[in-house]
């Protein structure tokens, strides 16, 4: 079972720390808020990276993941465009869809091209040796299939300290998207389809987080606790 933070635990922490923080100047309180916020922000990012809810349970798996197509080495064929005689074409690093062939046309365009199957007069050579997908740029790290990669970055997951506390969360359109996943809401996928998204907690507090906050406050205040 995961570990949960009760509302009572958070209330007790707030009641304990409020008179202690009142001893500090606003600038010092904001400094402490920044230190705590930075530590909590890092922990929250780690949980999203690990694909875990605050209680330690894993996020429900993504469904409907698209299968990766495998590019092939070479394809030569006779291709007839409207109003033209059939001519030989060749593409490399190619793959097939139900209606088209797609690949790199070295001889003519020197670029990626799409050819309609209904205009192919005859296939001359077909080499099915697997190669790298032509759409994947060489020398670049391939992106992970983990969920919420962007939502865990500092660009979207904001941390704002003030003399009165610290907030960690999302803003604007990103906040709306995050709330759909946080609460497991029904939302449109496109103009014709809606989907019931499973609950995946992007934000939350654990008992370890509360203990860390307590320890950071104690260390920061030091001897003032005994005044």
C-alpha positions in Angstrom: 0.0 0.0 0.0 1.2 3.6 -0.7 1.7 6.2 2.0 -0.7 9.1 2.1 -0.5 12.5 3.7 -3.7 13.3 5.6 -5.1 16.8 5.8 -4.6 16.7 9.6 -0.8 16.1 9.1 -0.5 19.2 6.8 -2.6 21.3 9.2 -0.5 20.3 12.1 2.7 21.2 10.2 1.2 24.5 9.3 0.2 25.3 12.9 3.6 24.3 14.2 5.6 26.3 11.7 3.5 29.5 11.6 4.6 31.1 14.9 8.2 30.1 14.2 8.3 31.7 10.7 6.7 34.9 12.2 10.1 35.5 13.9 11.8 35.9 10.5 12.0 39.0 8.3 10.0 38.7 5.0 13.2 38.4 2.9 14.4 35.5 5.2 11.0 33.8 4.9 11.1 34.0 1.1 14.6 32.6 1.1 13.4 29.6 3.2 10.4 29.2 0.9 12.7 29.1 -2.1 14.9 26.4 -0.5 11.8 24.2 0.4 10.2 24.9 -3.0 13.3 23.9 -4.9 13.6 20.6 -3.0 9.8 19.8 -3.4 10.0 20.7 -7.1 12.8 18.3 -7.6 11.0 15.5 -5.8 7.9 16.1 -7.9 9.8 16.0 -11.1 11.4 12.7 -10.0 8.0 11.1 -9.4 6.7 12.1 -12.8 9.9 10.8 -14.4 9.4 7.5 -12.5 5.7 7.5 -13.7 4.4 7.2 -10.1 1.6 8.7 -8.1 2.6 10.4 -4.8 1.5 7.3 -2.9 4.0 5.2 -4.8 1.6 3.4 -7.2 2.5 3.4 -10.9 0.5 5.5 -13.4 -2.0 3.5 -15.4 -0.4 2.5 -18.7 -1.1 4.4 -21.8 -3.5 2.7 -24.2 -3.7 2.9 -28.0 0.0 3.4 -28.6 0.8 3.5 -32.2 3.0 0.8 -33.6 6.4 1.9 -35.0 6.7 1.2 -38.7 9.9 -0.4 -39.9 11.7 1.3 -42.8 13.2 -1.0 -45.6 16.3 -0.7 -47.6 15.3 -0.2 -51.3 12.3 -0.2 -53.6 12.4 0.2 -57.4 9.2 0.5 -59.5 7.6 1.9 -62.7 5.5 5.0 -61.8 3.0 6.6 -64.1 1.8 10.2 -63.4 -1.3 11.5 -65.1 -0.4 12.7 -68.7 3.1 11.2 -68.5 4.7 7.9 -69.6 5.7 5.5 -66.9 9.3 6.0 -65.6 11.5 4.1 -63.3 11.7 5.4 -59.7 13.7 4.3 -56.7 13.3 5.1 -53.0 15.4 4.0 -50.1 14.7 3.8 -46.4 11.1 3.3 -47.4 7.9 2.0 -45.8 4.4 1.2 -47.0 1.0 2.5 -46.0 -2.3 1.0 -47.3 -2.3 3.5 -50.1 1.2 4.8 -50.5 5.0 4.2 -50.6 7.1 6.7 -48.7 10.9 7.0 -48.8 14.0 9.0 -49.9 14.1 9.6 -53.6 17.8 10.0 -54.3 17.7 10.1 -58.1 15.0 12.7 -58.7 14.0 14.9 -55.8 16.8 14.2 -53.4 14.3 14.3 -50.6 11.5 12.3 -48.9 8.7 11.6 -51.3 5.3 9.9 -51.3 4.1 7.7 -54.2 0.5 6.5 -54.6 0.3 2.7 -55.0 -2.5 3.0 -57.6 0.0 4.7 -60.0 2.7 2.1 -59.6 2.7 0.1 -62.9 5.1 -2.6 -61.8 7.5 -3.3 -58.9 11.0 -4.0 -60.2 12.9 -4.6 -57.0 11.9 -4.8 -53.4 14.5 -5.1 -50.6 13.0 -5.6 -47.2 16.2 -5.3 -45.2 15.3 -3.2 -42.1 17.0 0.2 -41.8 16.6 3.3 -39.6 13.3 5.1 -40.1 14.0 8.1 -42.5 12.0 10.4 -40.3 14.3 10.0 -37.4 17.2 12.5 -37.4 20.6 10.9 -36.9 22.7 12.1 -34.1 19.7 13.1 -32.0 18.7 11.2 -28.8 15.5 9.4 -29.4 12.6 10.6 -27.2 11.3 8.4 -24.5 7.8 7.1 -24.6 7.3 8.1 -20.9 4.2 10.2 -20.2 4.3 13.9 -19.2 8.0 14.5 -20.2 7.2 18.2 -20.9 5.0 18.6 -17.9 7.8 17.8 -15.5 10.2 20.5 -16.9 10.7 23.8 -15.2 9.2 25.5 -18.2 5.7 24.1 -17.3 6.0 23.0 -13.7 6.4 26.3 -12.0 7.8 27.0 -8.5 7.0 30.4 -7.0 8.3 31.4 -3.5 7.0 34.3 -1.5 7.4 35.6 2.0 4.1 33.8 2.8 4.9 30.4 1.3 5.7 28.6 -1.9 3.5 27.2 -4.7 4.3 24.5 -7.2 2.0 23.8 -10.1 0.9 24.7 -13.6 -0.7 27.8 -15.2 -3.1 28.6 -18.0 -3.8 25.9 -20.7 -1.2 23.6 -19.2 -3.0 23.7 -15.9 -6.2 22.6 -17.6 -4.4 19.7 -19.2 -2.7 18.7 -16.0 -6.0 18.8 -14.1 -7.6 16.4 -16.5 -4.9 13.8 -15.7 -4.7 14.7 -12.0 -8.4 14.1 -11.4 -9.1 11.5 -14.2 -11.6 13.6 -16.1 -13.4 13.0 -19.4 -12.1 15.4 -22.1 -12.2 15.7 -25.9 -9.4 14.1 -27.9 -10.6 15.8 -31.1 -13.8 17.4 -32.5 -15.5 13.9 -32.8 -14.2 11.9 -29.8 -14.0 12.1 -26.0 -12.0 10.0 -23.7 -12.1 9.1 -20.0 -8.6 9.7 -18.9 -7.4 7.6 -15.9 -6.3 9.4 -12.8 -2.5 10.1 -12.8 -1.4 12.3 -9.9 1.0 14.8 -11.3 1.1 16.8 -8.0 0.9 15.6 -4.4 2.6 15.5 -1.1 4.0 12.4 0.7 4.9 11.8 4.3 8.6 12.0 3.3 7.9 15.4 1.8 6.4 16.6 5.1 9.3 15.2 7.1 11.8 16.9 4.7 10.0 20.3 5.1 10.1 19.9 8.9 13.8 19.1 8.9 14.6 22.0 6.6 12.7 24.5 8.8 14.5 23.1 11.9 17.9 23.5 10.3 17.2 26.9 9.0 15.9 28.3 12.3 18.5 26.5 14.4 18.9 28.0 17.9 15.9 30.3 17.4 13.7 27.3 18.2 14.8 27.4 21.8 14.2 31.1 22.4 
